[in-house]
Amino acid sequence: MAIMQIVSSFLVGKFLHKIGGRSPIIMVGSLFIIIQTFLLGYLEYVKDEDTFLFISYIAQIFGGFGAGANSTASMAILSSFE
């Protein structure tokens, strides 16, 4: 999760002005964190160990991307106030 958060922070920071406003980035980041929460909740019903591990990694990747996008957009919003 931490590696994906670092990677997504760099990507979102580089393309923040090209992507659009800061508020939509926060909404998309929150959506990724919601997807992570649902995937982690779904793990209770997974019986196969390989599938469990795969879904766990995918969930952490979604959460890391969402957290990186949220933190970068939040810092951009905070630094734009005068």
C-alpha positions as CSV (number, residue, x, y, z in Angstrom):
1,M,0.0,0.0,0.0
2,A,2.8,2.4,0.9
3,I,4.6,1.9,-2.4
4,M,1.4,2.5,-4.4
5,Q,0.7,5.6,-2.3
6,I,4.1,7.0,-3.2
7,V,3.7,6.2,-6.9
8,S,0.2,7.6,-7.1
9,S,1.2,10.8,-5.2
10,F,3.9,11.5,-7.9
11,L,1.5,10.7,-10.7
12,V,-1.4,12.8,-9.4
13,G,1.0,15.6,-8.5
14,K,2.4,15.7,-12.0
15,F,-0.9,15.6,-13.8
16,L,-3.1,17.5,-11.3
17,H,-3.6,20.5,-13.5
18,K,-4.2,18.4,-16.6
19,I,-6.6,16.0,-14.9
20,G,-8.9,18.7,-13.6
21,G,-9.9,20.3,-10.4
22,R,-8.7,19.1,-7.0
23,S,-12.2,18.2,-5.6
24,P,-12.8,15.5,-8.3
25,I,-9.4,14.0,-7.5
26,I,-10.5,13.7,-3.8
27,M,-13.8,12.0,-4.9
28,V,-12.0,9.5,-7.1
29,G,-9.4,8.8,-4.3
30,S,-12.3,8.2,-1.9
31,L,-13.9,5.9,-4.4
32,F,-10.8,3.8,-4.6
33,I,-10.7,3.6,-0.8
34,I,-14.3,2.5,-0.7
35,I,-13.5,-0.2,-3.3
36,Q,-10.7,-1.3,-1.0
37,T,-13.0,-1.5,1.9
38,F,-15.5,-3.6,0.0
39,L,-12.8,-6.0,-1.3
40,L,-11.4,-6.4,2.2
41,G,-14.9,-7.1,3.5
42,Y,-15.5,-9.7,0.8
43,L,-12.4,-11.7,1.9
44,E,-14.4,-13.3,4.6
45,Y,-16.2,-15.4,2.0
46,V,-13.2,-16.4,0.0
47,K,-12.1,-20.0,0.6
48,D,-9.2,-20.5,-1.8
49,E,-5.9,-19.3,-0.4
50,D,-4.5,-18.0,-3.7
51,T,-7.7,-16.0,-4.5
52,F,-7.6,-14.6,-0.9
53,L,-4.0,-13.4,-1.4
54,F,-4.8,-12.0,-4.9
55,I,-7.8,-10.0,-3.7
56,S,-5.8,-8.8,-0.6
57,Y,-3.1,-7.4,-2.9
58,I,-5.6,-5.8,-5.3
59,A,-7.4,-4.2,-2.4
60,Q,-4.2,-2.8,-1.0
61,I,-3.3,-1.4,-4.4
62,F,-6.7,0.3,-4.7
63,G,-6.3,1.7,-1.1
64,G,-2.8,3.0,-1.8
65,F,-3.8,4.7,-5.0
66,G,-6.8,6.3,-3.3
67,A,-4.7,7.5,-0.3
68,G,-2.0,8.9,-2.5
69,A,-4.5,10.8,-4.6
70,N,-6.3,12.1,-1.6
71,S,-3.2,13.3,0.2
72,T,-1.8,15.0,-2.9
73,A,-5.1,16.8,-3.8
74,S,-5.6,17.8,-0.1
75,M,-2.1,19.4,0.0
76,A,-2.8,21.2,-3.2
77,I,-6.0,22.6,-1.8
78,L,-4.4,23.7,1.4
79,S,-1.4,25.4,-0.3
80,S,-3.7,27.4,-2.7
81,F,-5.3,29.4,0.1
82,E,-3.9,32.8,0.8
